[in-house]
Amino acid sequence: MTRHSEQTDHRIAFVCVQNAGRSQMAAAFAERERDRRDVGDRIEIVTGGTRPADHVHNVVVEAMGELDIDLSDRTPREVTPDELQAVDLVVTMGCSASDVCPATWNGENRDWGLDDPHGRPIEEVRAIRDEIEGRVVALFDELLSETPSAE
C-alpha cells in the first residue's frame, strides 16, 4: 500500500506551558517509539508550549541523557492554535488545556497530570521521566492497535 507523504494516521501534540520538561521528554520518547516500531510515515509528533522557556531544564537534559536521549540541542517553542487544529490528539502534561486548545478544536485532549520537573531533585525527575516513558509506550500500543498495519 502506497501512502502520500502528507498522510499520517495520527498527529499527536505534547503540550505544556514552558515546553522545557515534560512535553520535551514525551516528544523524545514518542520519536524513539516511532523509530523502534518503524511507523514514521504513520505518526506525526508536535511539541510546544503556551509560554515557552528559553531552554530545556538542565535536570531534564541530565535525566534523559541517562537513557541516551540527548535533549541538549532542543529549544522550547510556542505551539500555535493553527498547529493544534491539525492534530488528532493533544496530550497536556498536568497544566490546563484551556490556554492550549482553541474552542473550535474538535480533536481529543488528554491530560496526564504529571508533576513539573523544574527545580526538583534528579531522583524525582527520574520518576517523572519513567512515568512519561510508560505512558508514551502505552499510547503507541493503543494508537497502533486501532490502525491496521499495511503489511
Contact map, one row per residue, 1 for C-alpha under 8 A:
1110000000000000000000000000000000000000000000000000000000000000000000000000000000000000000000000000000000000000000000000000000000000000000000000000010
1111000000000000000000000000000000000000000000000000000000000000000000000000000000000000000000000000000000000000000000000000000000000000000000000000000
1111101000000000000000000000000000000000000000000000000000000000000000000000000000000000000000000000000000000000000000000000000000000000000000000000000
0111111000000000000000000000000000000000000000000000000000000000000000000000000000000000000000000000000000000000000000000000000000000000000000000000000
0011111100000000000000000000000000000000100000000000000000000000000000000000000000000000000000000000000000000000000000000000000000000000000000000000000
0001111100000000000000000000000000000000000000000000000000000000000000000000000000000000000000000000000000000000000000000000000000000000000000000000000
0011111110000000000000000000000000000000110000000000000000000000000000000000000000000000000000000000000000000000000000000000000000000000000000000000000
0000111111100000000000000000000000000000111100000000000000000000000000000000000000000000000000000000000000000000000000000000000000000000000000000000000
0000001111100000000000000000000000000000011000000000000000000000000000000000000000000000000000000000000000000000000000000000000000000000000000000010000
0000000111110000000000000000000000000000011100000000000000000000000000000000000000000011100000000000000000000000000000000000000000000000000000100000000
0000000111111000000000000000000000000000001111000000000000000000000000000000000000000111100000000000000000000000000000000000000000000000000000000000000
0000000001111100000000000000000000000000001111000000000000000000000000000000000000000011111000000000000000000000000000000000000000000000000000000000000
0000000000111110000000000000000000000000000011110000000000000000000000000000000000010010111000000000000000000000000000000000000000000000000000000000000
0000000000011111000000110110000000000000000011110000000000000000000000000000000000000000011110000000000000000000000000000000000000000000000000000000000
0000000000001111101000100000000000000000000000111100000000000000000000000000001000000000011110000001000000000000000000000000000000000000000000000000000
0000000000000111111001100000000000000000000000011100000000000000000000000000000000000000000111100000000000000000000000000000000000000000000000000000000
0000000000000011111000000000000000000000000000001111000000000000000000000000000000000000000000100000000000000000000000000000000000000000000000000000000
0000000000000001111110000000000000000000000000011111100000000000000000000001000000000000000000000000000000000000000000000000000000000000000000000000000
0000000000000011111111110000000000000000000000111111100100000000000000000001110000000000000000000000000000000000000000000000000000000000000000000000000
0000000000000000011111110000000000000000000000000001101110000000000000000011000000000000000000000000000000000000000000000000000000000000000000000000000
0000000000000000011111111000000000000000000000000000000110010000000000000000000000000000000000000000000000000000000111000000000000000000000000000000000
0000000000000001001111111100000000000000000000000000000000000000000000000000000000000000000010000000000000000000010110000000000110010000000000000000000
0000000000000111001111111110000000000000000000110000000000000000000000000000000000000000000110000000000000000000000000000000000000000000000000000000000
0000000000000100001111111111000000000000000000100000000100000000000000100001000000000000000000000000000000000000000000000000000000000000000000000000000
0000000000000000000011111111100000000000000000000000000000010001000000000000000000000000000000000000000000000000000000000000000010010000000000000000000
0000000000000100000001111111110000000000000000000000000000000000000000000000000000000000000000000000000000000000000000000000000000011001000000000000000
0000000000000100000000111111111000000000000011100000000000000000000000000000000000000000000000000000000000000000000000000000000000000000000000000000000
0000000000000000000000011111111100000000000000000000000000000000000010100000000000000000000000000000000000000000000000000000000000000000000000000000000
0000000000000000000000001111111110000000000000000000000000000000000000000000000000000000000000000000000000000000000000000000000000011001000000000000000
0000000000000000000000000111111111000000000010000000000000000000000000000000000000000000000000000000000000000000000000000000000000000001100100000000000
0000000000000000000000000011111111100000000010000000000000000000000000000000000000000000000000000000000000000000000000000000000000000000000000000000000
0000000000000000000000000001111111110000000000000000000000000000000000000000000000000000000000000000000000000000000000000000000000000000000000000000000
0000000000000000000000000000111111111000000000000000000000000000000000000000000000000000000000000000000000000000000000000000000000000001100100000000000
0000000000000000000000000000011111111111001000000000000000000000000000000000000000000000000000000000000000000000000000000000000000000000000000000000000
0000000000000000000000000000001111111111000000000000000000000000000000000000000000000000000000000000000000000000000000000000000000000000000000000000000
0000000000000000000000000000000111111100000000000000000000000000000000000000000000000000000000000000000000000000000000000000000000000000000000000000000
0000000000000000000000000000000011111110000000000000000000000000000000000000000000000000000000000000000000000000000000000000000000000000000000000000000
0000000000000000000000000000000001111111000000000000000000000000000000000000000000000000000000000000000000000000000000000000000000000000000000000000000
0000000000000000000000000000000001101111111000000000000000000000000000000000000000000000000000000000000000000000000000000000000000000000000000000000000
0000000000000000000000000000000001100111111100000000000000000000000000000000000000000000000000000000000000000000000000000000000000000000000000000000000
0000101100000000000000000000000000000011111100000000000000000000000000000000000000000000000000000000000000000000000000000000000000000000000000000000000
0000001111000000000000000000000000000011111100000000000000000000000000000000000000000000000000000000000000000000000000000000000000000000000000000000000
0000000111110000000000000000000001000011111110000000000000000000000000000000000000000000000000000000000000000000000000000000000000000000000000000000000
0000000101110000000000000000000000000001111111000000000000000000000000000000000000000000000000000000000000000000000000000000000000000000000000000000000
0000000000111100000000000010011000000000001111100000000000000000000000000000000000000000000000000000000000000000000000000000000000000000000000000000000
0000000000111100000000000010000000000000000111110000000000000000000000000000000000000000000000000000000000000000000000000000000000000000000000000000000
0000000000001110001000110010000000000000000011111000000000000000000000000000101000000000000000000000000000000000000000000000000000000000000000000000000
0000000000001111011000100000000000000000000001111101000000000000000000000001111000000000000000000000000000000000000000000000000000000000000000000000000
0000000000000011111000000000000000000000000000111111000000000000000000000001111000000000000000000000000000000000000000000000000000000000000000000000000
0000000000000011111000000000000000000000000000011111000000000000000000000000011100000000000000000011000000000000000000000000000000000000000000000000000
0000000000000000111000000000000000000000000000001111100000000000000000000000010000000000000000000000000000000000000000000000000000000000000000000000000
0000000000000000111100000000000000000000000000011111110000000000000000000001110000000000000000000000000000000000000000000000000000000000000000000000000
0000000000000000011100000000000000000000000000000011111100000000000000000001100000000000000000000000000000000000000000000000000000000000000000000000000
0000000000000000000000000000000000000000000000000001111100000000000000000011000000000000000000000000000000000000000000000000000000000000000000000000000
0000000000000000000100000000000000000000000000000000111110000000000000000111000000000000000000000000000000000000000000000000000000000000000000000000000
0000000000000000001110010000000000000000000000000000111111011000000000110111000000000000000000000000000000000000000000000000000000000000000000000000000
0000000000000000000110000000000000000000000000000000001111111000000000000000000000000000000000000000000000000000000001000000000000000000000000000000000
0000000000000000000000000000000000000000000000000000000111111100000000000000000000000000000000000000000000000000000000000000000000000000000000000000000
0000000000000000000000000000000000000000000000000000000011111110000000000000000000000000000000000000000000000000000011111100100000000000000000000000000
0000000000000000000010001000000000000000000000000000000111111111000000000000000000000000000000000000000000000000000011000000100000000000000000000000000
0000000000000000000000000000000000000000000000000000000111111111100001110000000000000000000000000000000000000000000000000000000000000000000000000000000
0000000000000000000000000000000000000000000000000000000001111111110000000000000000000000000000000000000000000000000000000000000000000000000000000000000
0000000000000000000000000000000000000000000000000000000000111111111000000000000000000000000000000000000000000000000000000100110010000000000000000000000
0000000000000000000000001000000000000000000000000000000000011111111111100000000000000000000000000000000000000000000000000000000010000000000000000000000
0000000000000000000000000000000000000000000000000000000000001111111111100000000000000000000000000000000000000000000000000000000000000000000000000000000
0000000000000000000000000000000000000000000000000000000000000111111110000000000000000000000000000000000000000000000000000000000000000000000000000000000
0000000000000000000000000000000000000000000000000000000000000011111110000000000000000000000000000000000000000000000000000000000000000000000000000000000
0000000000000000000000000000000000000000000000000000000000000001111111000000000000000000000000000000000000000000000000000000000000000000000000000000000
0000000000000000000000000001000000000000000000000000000000000001111111100000000000000000000000000000000000000000000000000000000000000000000000000000000
0000000000000000000000000000000000000000000000000000000000001001100111111000000000000000000000000000000000000000000000000000000000000000000000000000000
0000000000000000000000010001000000000000000000000000000100001001100011111100000000000000000000000000000000000000000000000000000000000000000000000000000
0000000000000000000000000000000000000000000000000000000100001000000001111100000000000000000000000000000000000000000000000000000000000000000000000000000
0000000000000000000000000000000000000000000000000000000000000000000001111110000000000000000000000000000000000000000000000000000000000000000000000000000
0000000000000000000000000000000000000000000000000000001100000000000000111111000000000000000000000000000000000000000000000000000000000000000000000000000
0000000000000000000100000000000000000000000000000000011100000000000000001111100000000000000000000000000000000000000000000000000000000000000000000000000
0000000000000000011100010000000000000000000000011001111100000000000000000111110000000000000000000000000000000000000000000000000000000000000000000000000
0000000000000000001000000000000000000000000000111001100000000000000000000011111000000000000000000000000000000000000000000000000000000000000000000000000
0000000000000000001000000000000000000000000000011111000000000000000000000001111100000000000000000000000000000000000000000000000000000000000000000000000
0000000000000010000000000000000000000000000000111100000000000000000000000000111110110000000000000000000000000000000000000000000000000000000000000000000
0000000000000000000000000000000000000000000000000100000000000000000000000000011111110000000000000000000000000000000000000000000000000000000000000000000
0000000000000000000000000000000000000000000000000000000000000000000000000000001111111000000000000001110000000000000000000000000000000000000000000000000
0000000000000000000000000000000000000000000000000000000000000000000000000000000111111100000000000000000000000000000000000000000000000000000000000000000
0000000000000000000000000000000000000000000000000000000000000000000000000000001111111110000000000000000000000000000000000000000000000000000000000000000
0000000000001000000000000000000000000000000000000000000000000000000000000000001111111110010000000000110010000000000000000000000000000000000000000000000
0000000000000000000000000000000000000000000000000000000000000000000000000000000011111110000000000000000011100000000000000000000000000000000000000000000
0000000000100000000000000000000000000000000000000000000000000000000000000000000001111111000000000000000000000000000000000000000000000000000000000000000
0000000001111000000000000000000000000000000000000000000000000000000000000000000000111111110000000000000000100000000000000000000000000000000000000000000
0000000001110000000000000000000000000000000000000000000000000000000000000000000000000111110000000000000000110000000000000000000000000000000000000000000
0000000001111000000000000000000000000000000000000000000000000000000000000000000000000011111000000000000000111100000000000000000000000000000000000000000
0000000000011110000000000000000000000000000000000000000000000000000000000000000000010011111100000000000000111100000000000000000000000000000000000000000
0000000000011110000000000000000000000000000000000000000000000000000000000000000000000000111110000000000000001111000000000000000000000000000000000000000
0000000000000111000000100000000000000000000000000000000000000000000000000000000000000000011111111000000000001111100000000000000000000000000000000000000
0000000000000111000001100000000000000000000000000000000000000000000000000000000000000000001111100000000000000011111000000000000000000000000000000000000
0000000000000001000000000000000000000000000000000000000000000000000000000000000000000000000111110000000000000011111100000000000000000000000000000000000
0000000000000001100000000000000000000000000000000000000000000000000000000000000000000000000111111000000000000010100000000000000000000000000000000000000
0000000000000000000000000000000000000000000000000000000000000000000000000000000000000000000101111111000000000000000000000000000000000000000000000000000
0000000000000000000000000000000000000000000000000000000000000000000000000000000000000000000100111111100000001010000000000000000000000000000000000000000
0000000000000000000000000000000000000000000000000000000000000000000000000000000000000000000000011111110000000000000000000000000000000000000000000000000
0000000000000000000000000000000000000000000000000100000000000000000000000000000000000000000000011111110000000000000000000000000000000000000000000000000
0000000000000010000000000000000000000000000000000100000000000000000000000000000010000000000000011111110000000000000000000000000000000000000000000000000
0000000000000000000000000000000000000000000000000000000000000000000000000000000010010000000000001111111010000000000000000000000000000000000000000000000
0000000000000000000000000000000000000000000000000000000000000000000000000000000010010000000000000111111110000000000000000000000000000000000000000000000
0000000000000000000000000000000000000000000000000000000000000000000000000000000000000000000000000000111110000000000000000000000000000000000000000000000
0000000000000000000000000000000000000000000000000000000000000000000000000000000000000000000000000000011111000000000000000000000000000000000000000000000
0000000000000000000000000000000000000000000000000000000000000000000000000000000000011000000000000000111111100000000000000000000000000000000000000000000
0000000000000000000000000000000000000000000000000000000000000000000000000000000000001000000000000000000111110000000000000000000000000000000000000000000
0000000000000000000000000000000000000000000000000000000000000000000000000000000000001011110000000000000011111000000000000000000000000000000000000000000
0000000000000000000000000000000000000000000000000000000000000000000000000000000000000001110000000000000001111100000000000000000000000000000000000000000
0000000000000000000000000000000000000000000000000000000000000000000000000000000000000000111100001000000000111110000000000000000000000000000000000000000
0000000000000000000000000000000000000000000000000000000000000000000000000000000000000000111100000000000000011111000000000000000000000000000000000000000
0000000000000000000000000000000000000000000000000000000000000000000000000000000000000000001111101000000000001111100000000000000000000000000000000000000
0000000000000000000000000000000000000000000000000000000000000000000000000000000000000000001111000000000000000111110000000000000000000000000000000000000
0000000000000000000000000000000000000000000000000000000000000000000000000000000000000000000111100000000000000011111000000000000000000000000000000000000
0000000000000000000001000000000000000000000000000000000000000000000000000000000000000000000011000000000000000001111100000000000100000000000000000000000
0000000000000000000000000000000000000000000000000000000000000000000000000000000000000000000011000000000000000000111110000000000100000000000000000000000
0000000000000000000011000000000000000000000000000000000000000000000000000000000000000000000001000000000000000000011111000000000000000000000000000000000
0000000000000000000011000000000000000000000000000000000000110000000000000000000000000000000000000000000000000000001111110001100100000000000000000000000
0000000000000000000010000000000000000000000000000000000010110000000000000000000000000000000000000000000000000000000111110000000000000000000000000000000
0000000000000000000000000000000000000000000000000000000000100000000000000000000000000000000000000000000000000000000011111000000000000000000000000000000
0000000000000000000000000000000000000000000000000000000000100000000000000000000000000000000000000000000000000000000011111101100000000000000000000000000
0000000000000000000000000000000000000000000000000000000000100000000000000000000000000000000000000000000000000000000000111111100000000000000000000000000
0000000000000000000000000000000000000000000000000000000000100010000000000000000000000000000000000000000000000000000000011111110000000000000000000000000
0000000000000000000000000000000000000000000000000000000000000000000000000000000000000000000000000000000000000000000000001111111000000000000000000000000
0000000000000000000000000000000000000000000000000000000000000000000000000000000000000000000000000000000000000000000010011111111100000000000000000000000
0000000000000000000000000000000000000000000000000000000000110010000000000000000000000000000000000000000000000000000010011111111110000000000000000000000
0000000000000000000000000000000000000000000000000000000000000010000000000000000000000000000000000000000000000000000000000111111111000000000000000000000
0000000000000000000000000000000000000000000000000000000000000000000000000000000000000000000000000000000000000000000000000011111111100000000000000000000
0000000000000000000001000000000000000000000000000000000000000000000000000000000000000000000000000000000000000000011010000001111111110000000000000000000
0000000000000000000001001000000000000000000000000000000000000011000000000000000000000000000000000000000000000000000000000000111111111000000000000000000
0000000000000000000000000000000000000000000000000000000000000000000000000000000000000000000000000000000000000000000000000000011111111100000000000000000
0000000000000000000000000000000000000000000000000000000000000000000000000000000000000000000000000000000000000000000000000000001111111110000000000000000
0000000000000000000001001100100000000000000000000000000000000000000000000000000000000000000000000000000000000000000000000000000111111111000000000000000
0000000000000000000000000100100000000000000000000000000000000000000000000000000000000000000000000000000000000000000000000000000011111111100000000000000
0000000000000000000000000000000000000000000000000000000000000000000000000000000000000000000000000000000000000000000000000000000001111111110000000000000
0000000000000000000000000000000000000000000000000000000000000000000000000000000000000000000000000000000000000000000000000000000000111111111000000000000
0000000000000000000000000100110010000000000000000000000000000000000000000000000000000000000000000000000000000000000000000000000000011111111100000000000
0000000000000000000000000000010010000000000000000000000000000000000000000000000000000000000000000000000000000000000000000000000000001111111110000000000
0000000000000000000000000000000000000000000000000000000000000000000000000000000000000000000000000000000000000000000000000000000000000111111111000000000
0000000000000000000000000000000000000000000000000000000000000000000000000000000000000000000000000000000000000000000000000000000000000011111111100000000
0000000000000000000000000000010010000000000000000000000000000000000000000000000000000000000000000000000000000000000000000000000000000001111111110000000
0000000000000000000000000000000000000000000000000000000000000000000000000000000000000000000000000000000000000000000000000000000000000000111111111000000
0000000000000000000000000000000000000000000000000000000000000000000000000000000000000000000000000000000000000000000000000000000000000000011111111100000
0000000001000000000000000000000000000000000000000000000000000000000000000000000000000000000000000000000000000000000000000000000000000000001111111110000
0000000000000000000000000000000000000000000000000000000000000000000000000000000000000000000000000000000000000000000000000000000000000000000111111111100
0000000000000000000000000000000000000000000000000000000000000000000000000000000000000000000000000000000000000000000000000000000000000000000011111111000
0000000000000000000000000000000000000000000000000000000000000000000000000000000000000000000000000000000000000000000000000000000000000000000001111111000
0000000010000000000000000000000000000000000000000000000000000000000000000000000000000000000000000000000000000000000000000000000000000000000000111111100
0000000000000000000000000000000000000000000000000000000000000000000000000000000000000000000000000000000000000000000000000000000000000000000000011111110
0000000000000000000000000000000000000000000000000000000000000000000000000000000000000000000000000000000000000000000000000000000000000000000000010011111
1000000000000000000000000000000000000000000000000000000000000000000000000000000000000000000000000000000000000000000000000000000000000000000000000001111
0000000000000000000000000000000000000000000000000000000000000000000000000000000000000000000000000000000000000000000000000000000000000000000000000000111
